[in-house]
Amino acid sequence: MPTFRFSIPEFWILPLLAIFSTACLAQVPVPEPVTDQETELGKAAYDQLLAKAEIIKSSPLYESLRPVAESIARVAQPQYPHPFRFFLVHEAQPNAFATPGGNVYVVDSLLYFVKNTEQLAGTLCHEVSHTIHRDGVALMEKEKKIEEREVAAAILLGPTRANIIAIALIGKLHSLGYSRDAESKADLTGSDICAQAGYNPWGLTWLFRDFQNADVHQIPQLLSDHPADGTRIQTLKKHFQDNPSTFSKFSPDPKSATPFNVPQDAPVVFLRAKGFEK
């Protein structure tokens, strides 16, 4: 059989590789359709982030996030009626936050901040626990920051009630409106989820200790207003000691951690709202 040889000019190779690598970037998930109050609030929050062009559409960073997120979602899913979806967003400060409806947003710089897989897993488990506990919904119901007349006036100008509430909700999540009790409960439930998913739940305590030594401007907002003064660490330790059948197999030594590696200066493509694509 004759052998055919093809010669590709060198100047075509790099453009072809660039197109191929862009096409292979991991993609953003599709948000949950609106079916109830929680998904309505979640969709409105998603739309606000989309309007600000903060949601990352594709990046190799999704490949680093996905295995951890999927393992956690499999364990947490039976405790919540809507599917958990994990989105990368770009903001100035490392952070992660969850909104009603199952969406969890992970700031890309958090992937560079964490030192190991267990710290990332602890953060994600903490956030899905807020969703399971309905803390986002409870936060809005408790705060009552938006008066009915203000909502009515805003509706006349265009935005829906859900959009107005979502704006306030994102602001509250960014300013850490959760109480210490809600944060502590999310720590405990999160540690249970981590253990079930096979991730060492001590990772969250290691992260707390790192926060104590971090520059105040580098501390993720997950804890910036709730300092790791030892109380939450001690509460977690007691939880581990009280439940040896679940936690005794995990080592408290940070040296046992699994390094978490992400590609440096990974390219990102942002998701654009319709009508604003470039």
VOGU-3710 file (C-alpha; in Angstrom, 3 decimals, decimal comma):
1> mptfrfsipe> 0,000/0,000/0,000  1,513/3,354/-0,933  2,451/5,685/1,900  1,286/9,259/1,632  3,172/12,043/3,377  1,637/15,398/4,040  3,568/18,514/4,819  1,909/21,233/6,863  3,556/24,637/6,660  4,977/25,610/10,061
11> fwilpllaif> 3,160/28,922/10,088  -0,183/27,017/10,221  0,696/24,951/13,289  0,423/27,552/16,046  -2,919/28,988/14,870  -4,324/25,470/14,591  -3,103/24,603/18,077  -4,611/27,795/19,441  -7,996/27,026/17,888  -7,837/23,425/19,135
21> staclaqvpv> -6,897/24,401/22,698  -9,621/27,042/22,867  -12,227/24,563/21,659  -11,083/22,046/24,303  -11,360/24,420/27,266  -13,734/23,070/29,872  -17,110/24,737/29,669  -19,422/26,465/32,131  -22,484/24,434/33,257  -26,025/25,322/32,222
31> pepvtdqete> -28,076/26,954/35,026  -31,094/25,173/36,486  -34,473/26,169/34,934  -36,767/28,185/37,175  -39,314/25,938/38,901  -39,783/27,486/42,352  -38,741/30,386/44,587  -35,226/29,065/45,168  -34,420/28,532/41,507  -35,971/31,914/40,693
41> lgkaaydqll> -33,627/33,606/43,163  -30,734/31,519/41,865  -31,439/32,451/38,254  -31,739/36,130/39,155  -28,380/36,003/40,950  -26,870/34,245/37,925  -28,250/36,973/35,638  -26,673/39,663/37,814  -23,266/38,017/37,601  -23,747/37,465/33,877
51> akaeiikssp> -24,591/41,138/33,354  -21,322/42,077/35,059  -19,419/39,623/32,810  -17,944/37,854/35,837  -18,887/34,277/34,908  -16,099/32,327/33,230  -17,423/30,452/30,222  -14,401/28,250/29,575  -10,980/27,689/31,090  -8,612/24,838/31,964
61> lyeslrpvae> -9,371/25,804/35,574  -12,700/23,967/35,226  -10,732/20,730/34,761  -9,006/21,343/38,094  -12,260/22,198/39,865  -14,525/19,572/38,317  -13,290/16,318/39,950  -13,561/17,788/43,447  -16,904/19,484/42,760  -18,453/16,382/41,210
71> siarvaqpqy> -17,402/14,140/44,097  -18,928/16,556/46,599  -22,101/17,012/44,555  -22,708/13,250/44,434  -22,713/13,083/48,223  -24,595/16,317/48,879  -27,247/15,898/46,177  -29,646/13,627/48,130  -29,985/16,435/50,697  -31,199/19,050/48,212
81> phpfrfflvh> -33,894/18,907/45,493  -32,040/20,899/42,814  -28,781/19,826/41,143  -25,595/21,445/42,361  -23,721/23,305/39,646  -20,295/24,887/40,075  -19,371/28,070/38,215  -16,047/29,843/38,039  -16,234/33,625/38,348  -13,614/36,325/38,285
91> eaqpnafatp> -13,479/38,824/41,126  -10,724/40,723/42,875  -10,641/38,659/46,078  -10,484/34,859/46,549  -13,948/33,712/47,533  -16,711/31,174/47,100  -20,435/31,597/47,659  -23,635/29,669/47,052  -27,025/30,980/46,005  -30,460/29,372/46,321
101> ggnvyvvdsl> -31,241/26,850/43,615  -27,961/24,906/43,723  -25,468/27,246/42,068  -22,055/27,475/43,730  -19,685/30,198/42,538  -15,933/29,767/42,945  -13,685/32,761/42,312  -10,799/31,716/40,082  -8,171/33,175/42,422  -9,330/30,832/45,194
111> lyfvknteql> -7,912/27,950/43,172  -4,511/29,626/43,402  -4,940/30,489/47,094  -5,630/27,011/48,477  -2,575/24,862/49,173  -4,142/21,440/48,797  -7,198/19,553/47,567  -8,559/19,177/51,092  -8,728/22,940/51,601  -10,658/23,391/48,363
121> agtlchevsh> -12,961/20,480/49,209  -13,622/21,931/52,668  -14,579/25,278/51,134  -16,950/23,706/48,594  -18,525/21,444/51,222  -19,065/24,483/53,440  -20,830/26,327/50,628  -23,126/23,483/49,553  -24,068/23,144/53,229  -25,339/26,731/53,225
131> tihrdgvalm> -27,560/25,749/50,302  -28,780/22,565/52,020  -29,622/24,603/55,131  -31,427/27,214/52,987  -29,264/29,895/54,604  -29,461/32,189/51,582  -33,253/32,203/51,628  -33,338/32,580/55,412  -30,875/35,471/55,179  -33,188/37,442/52,928
141> ekekkieere> -36,257/36,641/54,995  -34,489/37,707/58,191  -32,868/40,878/56,963  -35,906/42,398/55,257  -33,640/45,101/53,868  -35,882/45,746/50,907  -39,159/47,458/51,741  -42,185/46,458/49,730  -42,628/49,976/48,389  -39,015/50,041/47,207
151> vaaaillgpt> -39,522/46,766/45,389  -42,750/48,048/43,852  -41,010/51,223/42,684  -38,151/49,210/41,213  -40,560/46,951/39,352  -42,080/50,006/37,694  -38,619/50,817/36,397  -38,094/47,392/34,924  -36,412/44,784/37,187  -38,492/41,964/38,645
161> raniiaiali> -38,814/41,363/42,366  -36,468/38,379/42,072  -33,821/40,533/40,403  -34,019/43,139/43,161  -33,750/40,484/45,853  -30,874/38,830/43,996  -28,909/42,090/43,940  -29,337/42,382/47,692  -28,551/38,692/48,210  -25,258/38,868/46,311
171> gklhslgysr> -24,344/41,939/48,317  -25,118/40,138/51,565  -23,134/37,067/50,513  -20,171/39,256/49,628  -20,367/41,130/52,930  -20,821/37,929/54,938  -24,331/38,373/56,243  -24,454/34,851/57,695  -24,448/34,576/61,465  -21,688/32,748/63,302
181> daeskadltg> -24,202/30,039/64,140  -25,050/29,532/60,454  -21,347/29,467/59,586  -20,608/26,927/62,312  -23,461/24,651/61,218  -22,201/24,837/57,630  -18,737/23,860/58,907  -20,119/20,756/60,623  -22,362/19,636/57,782  -19,558/20,410/55,354
191> sdicaqagyn> -17,139/18,207/57,286  -19,665/15,344/57,135  -19,998/15,781/53,368  -16,218/15,915/52,913  -15,784/12,681/54,868  -18,506/10,942/52,848  -16,896/12,143/49,617  -13,525/10,768/50,702  -11,849/14,122/51,360  -10,053/14,747/54,635
201> pwgltwlfrd> -12,337/17,111/56,608  -9,330/18,477/58,478  -8,726/20,520/55,331  -11,091/23,230/56,527  -9,178/23,606/59,812  -5,918/23,829/57,861  -7,470/26,590/55,785  -8,561/28,439/58,936  -5,004/28,323/60,267  -3,640/29,659/56,990
211> fqnadvhqip> -6,130/32,520/57,183  -4,727/33,497/60,574  -1,309/34,013/58,978  -2,469/35,533/55,689  -2,397/39,157/54,639  -5,781/40,682/55,446  -6,262/41,589/51,758  -5,694/37,977/50,700  -8,163/36,363/53,087  -11,164/34,956/51,180
221> qllsdhpadg> -14,406/36,615/52,167  -15,564/33,192/53,327  -13,909/34,160/56,608  -12,892/37,812/56,405  -15,610/38,929/58,846  -15,546/35,713/60,877  -11,911/35,357/61,984  -10,576/31,873/62,637  -9,994/32,737/66,312  -9,967/29,092/67,253
231> triqtlkkhf> -13,648/28,713/68,071  -14,623/27,161/64,763  -11,525/24,994/64,747  -12,296/23,739/68,255  -15,928/23,091/67,292  -14,796/21,003/64,335  -12,265/19,112/66,459  -14,978/18,239/68,963  -17,235/17,084/66,120  -14,454/14,821/64,871
241> qdnpstfskf> -13,830/13,419/68,355  -17,528/12,829/68,994  -17,890/10,843/65,757  -14,846/8,550/65,575  -16,542/6,074/63,254  -16,637/8,788/60,591  -13,516/10,837/61,238  -10,873/8,717/63,012  -9,458/7,448/59,712  -8,466/10,975/58,648
251> spdpksatpf> -5,122/12,459/59,665  -4,985/15,919/61,281  -1,451/16,382/59,944  -1,310/18,891/57,034  1,678/16,958/55,692  -0,776/14,221/54,681  -2,585/16,621/52,338  -2,862/16,149/48,586  -1,229/19,039/46,688  -3,660/20,985/44,518
261> nvpqdapvvf> -2,131/22,139/41,280  -3,626/24,459/38,705  -2,110/25,769/35,466  -0,487/29,130/36,085  -2,021/32,083/34,230  -4,676/29,794/32,791  -6,614/31,402/29,916  -10,240/32,279/30,547  -13,139/33,146/28,268  -15,986/35,094/29,826
271> lrakgfek> -19,657/34,353/29,326  -21,444/37,303/27,746  -25,106/38,137/27,970  -26,985/38,040/24,682  -26,528/41,263/22,820  -23,129/41,906/24,440  -21,045/39,218/22,741  -17,897/40,395/21,041
//
